[in-house]
Amino acid sequence: MKKFYTYLFIIVSPIISAFVALAAAFMQTLPFMKESTYLYKLLTSEFWATLNILIYVPYLRLANEFLNPAQLLLYGYFTSFASQLVSNKYVFISPTSYDDYVAMFIMFCAMGVSVYKIFD
């Protein structure tokens, strides 16, 4: 059962971390932030960054036991791209451009080459 919770933590943590990063970006676009002082904006960003690190560091330490670095990076790209799609549709209500899809496809292909060592 402990292994199940470990895998669940490894799957869910980057998703939560990606949405925390998106919440930080969304916070900067709110109307009251335009009149805020530089110090307030800095402290707000630091709060969200600290929260993100508190989630992400334990994830990396646990995930290194089960996945190699290339697989971790691939999963990180996947979760950040998926959270970008969700946030564009439901939070920012803006269409996702084709260049985002093309960039993600290129990254996935490059990671596939590095994971499976297609070329010697």
N, C-alpha and C positions, 0 to 999 in steps of 0.2 A: 504494500500500500504506500510505503514511503517513496518508492520509485515512481508511482503514479503521480503523487503530488509534486515531485521534482520535475517530471515532464510537463505537468500542467503549469508550473511556475515558469519553466523555460519557454513555453508557448505563449503565455499570457503577458509576461513582463514586458517584452518589447512592444507589444500592442498598446499597453497602458502608457509606456514611456513615449511612444509616438504621439498619442493623444495629449499627453501633458505638454509636449513641445508645440503641438498645434494650439493648445489653449493659451500658451504664452504668446504665440504669434497673433492669435485672435485678440488677446487682451490689449496688445499694442494698437489695434485698429479701432478701439472703442472711442466714442466722441470725447469723453472726459480726459483721455490720455493726451489729447492735443494741447490742452491748457496746463498739463502737469509739468512740474519741474523736472529738470534733468535727473536730479537725485531720486525722485520718486520713480521715474521710468527705470533707472538703473536698479533700484531695490526690487522693483516688481520683476524685472528680468532675472535678477539673481535668485529670487525666491523660486521661480519656476525652474531655473537651471539646477538649483540644489535639489529640488524635488525629483527632477529627472535623473540626476546622478544617484540619489538614494534608491531609486528603482533599478537603474541600469547596472550598477556595479555588482550587486549580488547575482543578477542574471548572468553576467559575463563569467563570474567565478564558478557558478554551477554549470553553465553551458559548456565551458571548456573541458569538463570531464566527459562529455558525451559527443561533442561536435568538434571538428577541426576549425581553424580560423576562417578558412574559405567558406565553409558551410554557415558559420555564424554571420559572416558578412553578407552572404546571399540572403539569409533569413532577415537580417536587418534591412537590406534594400527592399525586400518584399513587403515587410510590415510598414516601412515608411511610405512606400508607393501606395499600398492599400489604404493607409490612413489619409494620404493626400487625396485619393479619389473620393473617399467618404466625406472628408471635410469640404472639398470643393462642391460636392453635391448638396450637402445638408447644412453646413455652417456658413461658408462664404457665398453659396448659391451662385457659383460661376462655373462655366464649362471648363473641363480639362482640355488643354490644347494638345494637338497632335505631337508637338515636340516633346511633351512629357512622356507620352507613350513610346516614342522612338528612343528617347534617352534610356528609358527603363529597359527596353528590348536590347539595346546595345550593352547595358550593364549586365543583364542576365546572360547574354551570350558570352561575354568576357568571363563572367564568373563560372559558367559552365565549362569553358575551356580550362580555367585554372583548377576547378574541382576534379574534372575527369582526365586531365592531362592528355588532351587529344593529340597535341603535337609533342614530339620528343626533342 
